């Protein structure tokens, strides 16, 4: 974690934080993002499967005919389907007359 003026930079990856700090004073002509997020599928797939298992479980019911409350018992399979995906990043910028959304997928080899 680091603070530079009005910016709070947080990362659980030291190299990423170092890179952000190295570019913190760099000027840009681009409008700032109103939303930015990333998901490291390779690192979080086990946690995602565990969460999906909890969400897919029917609440207080069991036996034939029981259906899950949320994702119909198949949310965990989404992670398996995307097993080749390393990460996903989303950046949303409000350009005034339009909103640009950039989604970048990084696939493993």
C-alpha positions in Angstrom: 0.0 0.0 0.0 1.2 3.5 -0.8 -0.2 7.0 -0.8 0.8 9.6 -3.4 -1.1 12.9 -3.0 -4.8 12.1 -3.4 -4.1 8.6 -4.6 -4.2 5.4 -2.6 -2.4 2.5 -4.3 -3.1 -1.0 -3.0 -1.8 -4.3 -4.3 -1.0 -7.7 -3.0 1.8 -7.9 -5.6 5.0 -6.0 -4.8 6.1 -5.8 -8.4 2.8 -4.4 -9.6 2.8 -1.8 -6.8 6.4 -0.8 -7.7 5.3 -0.4 -11.3 2.4 1.8 -10.3 4.6 4.0 -8.1 7.2 4.3 -11.0 4.4 5.7 -13.2 2.5 7.7 -10.6 3.8 11.1 -11.7 3.4 10.4 -15.4 1.0 12.8 -17.2 -1.6 11.5 -19.6 -4.1 13.0 -22.0 -6.6 10.2 -21.4 -9.6 10.8 -19.1 -9.3 8.9 -15.8 -11.1 5.6 -15.4 -14.3 5.7 -13.4 -14.0 1.9 -12.7 -11.1 -0.5 -13.0 -11.0 -4.1 -11.9 -9.0 -7.3 -12.5 -9.4 -11.0 -11.8 -6.5 -13.4 -11.7 -8.2 -16.6 -12.6 -5.1 -18.8 -12.3 -4.5 -17.6 -8.7 -8.2 -17.5 -7.6 -9.8 -20.5 -9.4 -9.8 -22.7 -6.2 -11.3 -19.9 -4.2 -13.9 -19.3 -6.9 -14.8 -23.0 -7.0 -15.2 -23.0 -3.2 -17.5 -19.9 -3.4 -19.5 -21.3 -6.3 -20.0 -24.6 -4.3 -21.5 -22.6 -1.4 -23.7 -20.5 -3.7 -24.8 -23.6 -5.7 -25.9 -25.5 -2.6 -29.6 -25.5 -2.0 -30.5 -23.7 1.2 -32.1 -26.2 3.7 -33.3 -28.6 1.1 -32.0 -31.9 -0.1 -33.0 -34.8 -2.3 -34.4 -35.2 -5.7 -36.1 -32.1 -7.2 -34.1 -29.7 -5.0 -32.6 -26.8 -7.0 -29.9 -24.4 -5.9 -31.0 -20.9 -4.9 -28.7 -19.1 -7.2 -26.8 -20.7 -10.1 -28.6 -24.0 -10.8 -25.7 -26.0 -9.6 -23.4 -25.1 -12.5 -21.5 -22.0 -11.5 -18.3 -23.9 -10.6 -18.3 -25.3 -14.2 -17.8 -21.8 -15.5 -14.3 -21.8 -13.9 -13.5 -25.1 -15.5 -14.6 -23.9 -18.9 -12.3 -20.9 -18.5 -9.4 -22.9 -17.3 -7.1 -21.5 -20.0 -7.9 -17.9 -18.9 -5.1 -16.4 -16.9 -6.7 -13.0 -16.0 -9.3 -10.5 -17.0 -9.1 -6.7 -16.6 -11.9 -4.2 -17.0 -11.5 -0.4 -17.4 -14.4 1.9 -17.8 -13.9 5.6 -18.8 -16.6 8.2 -19.0 -15.8 10.3 -22.1 -18.7 12.7 -21.6 -20.8 11.8 -24.7 -20.0 8.1 -24.4 -18.7 5.5 -22.0 -15.7 3.4 -23.1 -15.3 -0.1 -21.6 -12.2 -2.0 -22.3 -12.1 -5.7 -21.3 -8.7 -7.5 -21.7 -8.4 -11.3 -21.4 -5.0 -12.9 -21.0 -4.9 -16.6 -21.9 -2.3 -19.0 -20.6 -0.2 -21.1 -22.8 
